[in-house]
Amino acid sequence: MDHRDMTELSMMAKKEWADKELSFFHHSLQQVAPYLNSEGLAIHREIMKEIEERGGLSAFMPD
């Protein structure tokens, strides 16, 4: 799978994102959370919601 950046992903529904993309951007946004504006925080919340709907971060980890 090719790496898609936030510019491309932002034009897609979170349901269309790959698990790896959700995990990567969740981790990245979590690291900079204190510096995010309201739009960035909203995007991070949407990513976290989609992760939860897919069973949480543990569902993304290999056995």
Contacts in CASP RR format, 6 or more apart in sequence:
PFRMAT RR
TARGET T0000
AUTHOR 0000-0000-0000
METHOD contacts of the structure
MODEL  1
MDHRDMTELSMMAKKEWADKELSFFHHSLQQVAPYLNSEGLAIHREIMKE
IEERGGLSAFMPD
1 18 0 8 1.000
1 20 0 8 1.000
4 21 0 8 1.000
6 25 0 8 1.000
9 17 0 8 1.000
9 21 0 8 1.000
9 25 0 8 1.000
10 43 0 8 1.000
14 22 0 8 1.000
14 46 0 8 1.000
14 47 0 8 1.000
14 49 0 8 1.000
14 50 0 8 1.000
15 50 0 8 1.000
17 50 0 8 1.000
19 54 0 8 1.000
19 59 0 8 1.000
19 60 0 8 1.000
20 60 0 8 1.000
22 47 0 8 1.000
22 50 0 8 1.000
22 51 0 8 1.000
22 54 0 8 1.000
22 60 0 8 1.000
23 51 0 8 1.000
23 57 0 8 1.000
23 60 0 8 1.000
25 47 0 8 1.000
26 44 0 8 1.000
26 47 0 8 1.000
26 48 0 8 1.000
26 51 0 8 1.000
26 57 0 8 1.000
29 36 0 8 1.000
29 40 0 8 1.000
29 43 0 8 1.000
29 44 0 8 1.000
29 47 0 8 1.000
30 44 0 8 1.000
33 41 0 8 1.000
33 44 0 8 1.000
36 44 0 8 1.000
51 57 0 8 1.000
51 60 0 8 1.000
54 60 0 8 1.000
END
